[in-house]
Amino acid sequence: MRIVPLALFILSLLIFQSSPAQKKSATVSGRILDENENALPRVSVTVLGKQSGIVTSDSGTFRIRVPAEKAFALVFSFTGYRTEQRNFLLNENEQERVVLRLEKAGKQLQEVVVTDQRERREAGLVKINPKNAINIPTPIGGIESLIKIFVGSNNELTSQYTVRGGNYDENLIYVNDFEVFRPYLVNNAQQEGLSFINPEMTKSVSFYTGGFQAKYGDKISSALDIQYRKPRSFGGTAYISLLEQGLHLEGVSANNKFTYLIGLRNKTNKNLLGSQETKGNYSPSSSDAQALLTWQLNNKNLLELMGTISQTKFNLAPQSSQLTSSVFSPYYTANLGLDIFFDGQEKDGYQTNMVGLSLTQQVRKNLRLKWMASRFGDNEKESYDITGAYLFGDRDFDKSSATFGLITNPLGAGVYQNYARDRLDITVWNATHKGYLDLRRHFVQWGLSAEQQIVHDKLNEWQYQDSAGYSLPYTPGSIVLSNVVKSASDLSITRLTGFVQDNILFSDSGSFTLQAGLRYNYNTLNNELLLSPRAGFSWKPKNSRKDFVYRGALGVYDQPPFFREMLQPGGTLNKGLKAQRSWQAVVGLDHNFKMGDRPFRFTTEAYYKQITRVDPYDINNVHIQYFGLNDAKAYATGVEFRLFGELVKDAESWISLGFMKTMEKIDTFFYNYTLDSLNHPLDSTKVHPGWVHAHLTACSLSGSTSRIIWLRTRT
């Protein structure tokens, strides 16, 4: 009979002792999202050290009871995403709310990071780490500095680049799916301002050197796809250097529905331009402001506003220039010099602005729609009136002579004058719709776009050149100016473009994929309808012991003319100019391997581009003067090799080697003049130049500690 009261007493004691522990608890609740702010259901939430836990609901929310008044950690895990851990120390009955964003898992090989298989499967694609662009030691810095290493461009004063035989105007640039443009009247690299892309705001960089998909627009050389990041917390950076100063801020609202990303930059190359051959007072300056604002309206709708304004000024008051060249021949040996003394000045101004608004709708789990509207504005002014008086002759290089460095035997003298008053205003309105549908083995994308291009230009340029008392070109009884450009044009062009493409997966392991699409382009300028089919594939052998991926692409790439392509040397616009067309084929392979204990990645691609209806051009520095005629054809072929890895210990680096051959044939002719004093005072022979060819070999070694570029050309 005494056993029962004793048992009740012990049970009561245990309950009494355990009840305080049960009361010491708290609550953690919140929501789990992915990188695109979409809810993640079925995410595992457990207390570190315990086997049991809970999972998030279909809307990504969770609520879990946790111990109070002692440190603990919650572990969040989900298949395909990085496992996250959060540490807490809560008071009794305290309620803590968190919003957590999980990143997609990636395979990390020391300095070589593979986050997905796109770079290995898509022909011509190079993924660039934007962090490397911040510290690269070049005059222009930025993303373009890294791009020029891969493609072999060697003008370090410009942010423009050429790809596989193309020119500066043949490259597409997108920032958050908005196409961006560059100023058109810039003649020299020293006149350029900041690049449009702010590396401090950049999240990812995808650069296609050729063979890009139908979803990208209508250019024939390359496509650069930039994505600015979406902030997760408050932060910022600031930097000051002799050439550039910058500041960027980012943050999120208290309810995590609003984010902001703001960047300010200022740049001047004044100190750098002091070493130019032309001495004078250089005063270049450039500044810009960019902002990316996002609103998460609800679980399915995301609103994004992007705006930028950039202003560049270039003032130059040249003083003098001194050039020397040595001439050696059996009949004449001398150090020839040219001294030029200037009078006048140049004042240029370029202002660009862009504002874009997009709405992204996650209609269903596998269906996403995007609606975009944007306006791009470009206002350019170039004004210069510079006179140069020159003296040409033998230069004295005897240091013991009183005339050292001077021209002692004049062979010629003269005067020339360059004059320009150019104005250009461009406005581009664009409305675009894009869609994405995931059907497991099929990933379908489509897009429709309407664009209005409005151009107002007024060009007034001429040169005066004298020679022994008369003007060139020589016309008895009158003064004729050379290189005269006078035009005033108003253009309004409507373009309708679109695409549809499907990415097909033929096996669960992803051993073979096929991407096929069709793009169309129609414009009201010459009523030209363009159809551009494009396809690409990748194949990874299943049973191979070595990690190889084979890939290729084949397609048609059209480039409808814009203002500069239509502008002929005399200033007239050829409004009947047709689009340049390129057929491109690319094949290559990608191989991951280890050398010692270091991981490496080797890629190689061979390409062939045949271009018809080519609009030939002359290029001087960064200024391109088109002929405004579809009277040429050309092709480019080559092979590229790249090795990524830790070439220099503890430094991410790579080496690139490329060989390219380009040929062009212009349907024109010239006269070869010969002097025959016995028969005819002036005789000539009509010559057709035929194919003109050039070979290019480019090698670059780059990393966080070194950068070497070597180029060899032969024409």
C-alpha positions, 0 to 999 in steps of 0.5 A, a space after each residue: 500500500 505504501 508503494 503507490 504513494 511513493 510512486 506518485 511522489 516520485 512522478 510528481 517530483 519529476 514533473 515539477 523538475 521538468 516543467 521549468 525546462 519545458 517553459 524555457 522555449 522560444 519560437 523562430 519563424 520566417 520564410 525561405 526564398 531562392 535567388 529569384 525571390 521565389 518561395 521554396 517549399 519542403 525545405 528542411 529546418 532542424 536544430 543542429 545536433 537533432 535528427 528531427 525537424 520540420 519542412 517549409 510550407 508551399 509558400 516557403 514559410 515555417 515556424 519551429 519551437 527552439 530552446 531558450 536562454 542557450 545558444 543553438 543553430 538552425 540548419 536549412 537544407 534543400 536538394 540542389 541548394 547550399 545548406 545554410 546555418 543560422 546561430 541564435 540566442 533567444 530569451 524565454 518566449 521570444 519570437 524571432 522572424 527571419 527571411 533566408 535566401 538559399 543559393 544554388 549549390 555549385 561544385 568548387 575546384 579551388 580557384 575554378 568554380 563551376 556553378 552550372 554546365 552552361 559554359 561547358 555546353 554552349 558554344 562560344 560562351 565564356 563566363 567571367 568573374 566580375 570580381 576580377 574586373 575590379 582589380 585588373 591593372 589597365 587604364 580603362 578597367 572594368 568588364 571590357 578589360 577582361 573581354 579584350 584579353 580573351 578576344 585579343 584586342 590590344 588598344 588599352 585606351 578604349 573599352 570597345 573590342 573586336 571579336 573574331 574579325 568583326 568591328 566595334 559596332 558588331 557587338 551586342 550588350 545587355 544589362 538585366 535584359 535591356 540592350 544598351 548602346 554607345 556614343 557614335 561620334 567618338 573618333 579617338 580612344 582618349 575621348 571615351 568616357 566610362 564604360 556603361 557597365 559598373 563592375 561593382 554592381 555586377 553579379 554575373 557576366 556571360 560573354 558569347 564570342 560567336 554562335 549565340 542563341 536566337 534569344 540574343 539580338 541582331 549583330 554578327 560578332 558577339 553578345 555580352 549578357 550582364 546581370 546586376 545583383 539583387 542586394 540581400 543586406 545593407 552594404 557598399 564600397 568606395 574607392 579612389 585612384 588617380 584615374 577613377 573614383 567610385 561609390 556604390 550602396 545597396 540595401 533592403 527594406 525592413 520587410 525585404 520587399 524593396 531593394 536598391 542598388 546605386 552606383 556613382 563613378 567619376 573618371 579622368 584620363 588627364 594624367 594618362 594623356 600627358 604622354 601622348 605624341 601631341 602635346 597640349 592641354 588635355 581636359 577629359 572628364 566622365 561621370 555616371 550614376 546608375 540605379 537598380 530598384 526592385 519591388 516584390 509586389 507579391 509572391 508572383 510579381 517582381 517589379 524592377 526599375 533601372 536607370 542610368 545617366 552618363 556624361 563625358 566632356 573632352 577638351 583639348 588645346 593642342 600645342 605641338 607634336 614631334 615625330 621622327 622616322 629613320 630612312 635607310 636606302 642605297 641612295 639616301 640615309 637620314 633621320 626624317 623629322 616632322 614638327 607640327 605647331 597647333 592653334 585652336 581647340 576641340 570641345 566635345 560632349 557626349 550624354 547618354 541616358 537610359 530608363 527601363 521598367 520590367 515586370 516579372 510574373 511567376 504565373 506557375 512553377 514552370 511558367 514565367 513571363 516578363 514585360 519590359 519597356 525602356 527609353 534610350 537617349 543619346 546627345 552628342 556634340 563635337 566641335 573643333 577648329 584646329 590649324 597645324 603648321 608643319 615643317 618636314 626635314 632632316 633632324 639633327 641627333 648629334 648631342 654635341 651640336 647646338 641644333 640637337 633635336 631640331 630640323 636642320 635641312 627643311 624639305 617641306 612646309 605647309 599648313 592644314 586646318 581641321 574643322 567640325 560642327 557635328 550634332 547627333 540626337 538619338 532616341 530609342 523606345 522599346 517594348 518587349 515581352 519574354 516568356 519561359 516555359 519549363 517542360 522538364 525535357 524541354 525549356 521553351 523561350 520566346 520573345 516579341 519586341 517593338 522598337 522606334 528609333 528616332 535620329 536627328 543629325 547635322 554634320 559639318 566637317 571639312 579639311 583645308 590642306 595646302 601644298 607649296 601655295 595652293 590648296 589640295 585638291 588642286 583646282 586652278 582658279 578656286 579653293 577646294 576643300 578636302 574631306 567635306 562632309 555636310 548632311 542633315 538627316 531625320 530618321 524614324 525607323 520602326 523595328 519588329 523583332 522576335 524569337 522562339 527557341 527550345 532547349 531539349 534534354 535527351 537524357 536524365 543525365 544530360 549527356 546530349 542537349 539540343 538548342 534550336 531557335 528562329 529569330 525574325 527582324 523587320 524594319 520600315 526603313 527598307 521593308 526588309 524581313 530577316 529570318 535567322 535560324 540558329 541551333 546548338 548542341 552539346 554531348 558528354 560521353 556517359 562511360 568515358 573516364 575523362 571529363 569531356 564535353 563536345 559542343 557546336 553551333 550553326 546559324 545565321 546572324 543578320 545585322 540591320 543597318 543603323 545610322 552609322 552604317 548608312 552614313 557615306 563618306 560624303 555625308 549622305 545616308 543610303 536608306 536602301 542599305 541592306 543588312 549584313 548577313 553572316 553564316 557561322 559554324 563553331 565546334 569545340 570541346 571542354 575538358 576538366 582535369 587535374 595536374 598534380 593536386 591542382 584542377 584545370 580546365 582546357 577549352 578549344 573552339 574552331 570557327 568559320 564565318 562567311 559574311 555577305 552584303 558586307 558594308 566596307 569601312 575604314 577605321 582610324 583609332 576607334 572611328 569607323 567610316 563606312 562606305 554605305 554600300 553592300 559591295 563586299 563579301 568576306 570570311 573569317 576562320 580560326 581556332 582558339 585555345 584556353 587553359 583555366 586554373 591556378 597557373 600561378 600559385 594562389 592566383 586565379 589565372 588563364 592563358 589564351 592562344 588564338 589563330 585567325 585568318 580573315 579575307 575580304 573582297 570589295 567589288 571596286 577598282 582603282 587606277 595605277 598611274 605611271 609616268 611615260 614622258 616619251 609617249 603619254 604624259 600620264 598613263 594608267 592601268 585599271 586594277 581590281 584588288 580582289 581578295 585582301 587578307 590578314 593573319 592574326 595570332 593572339 596570345 594572352 596570359 592573365 591572372 590576379 598577379 600578371 597580364 601579358 598580351 602579344 599580337 602579330 598581324 600581317 596584311 
